[in-house]
């Protein structure tokens, strides 16, 4: 009988036991420290992923513009702009260059580039393709002109990228990046004679092909 009562009291005591306030605070502090360490460790990887996502967007648009121009035998103009601090790339079908007056030029797509990347060149070496560098701070250089030539940049039906005035092939580079760490730098080079587009990742001191 006494053993039964003792076991009952022991069980009841165990059921009433819990964590003290000190234990809860210590456990919470440990969890917060571990979370902070994880965020600190993952931050470079997240930044790198954001930069790659922006580069992939521009790469995809440039290649899409070239393929559309070849498939539909039309000029496709590629335009770069920053609206409300958001960089954008726009593809426009230039019907007026092949069909005469009275034809509209439909916008094929407008894509906002993944934040926080901008059309930005922070200085340093050119890409291994050596197609030119824009003025510091700018991110677009085509035909030896920072920002691109008058008349714009167009893909034509044979896949070449040409300027919108003389229709001669032009080379160019689109630089992406952020003020501060050079490791956020990305670049896309376009060889005008073929329309080939290549992507590059900045290492801080040079470039590696993506």
Secondary structure as UniProt FT lines:
FT   HELIX           2..16
FT   HELIX           21..72
FT   STRAND          76..83
FT   TURN            84..85
FT   STRAND          86..93
FT   HELIX           96..99
FT   TURN            101..102
FT   STRAND          107..112
FT   TURN            115..116
FT   STRAND          118..119
FT   TURN            128..129
FT   TURN            136..137
FT   STRAND          140..142
FT   TURN            143..144
FT   STRAND          145..146
FT   TURN            150..151
FT   STRAND          153..155
FT   TURN            157..158
FT   STRAND          161..163
FT   TURN            164..166
FT   STRAND          172..177
FT   HELIX           182..184
FT   STRAND          186..191
FT   TURN            192..195
FT   STRAND          196..202
FT   STRAND          207..209
//
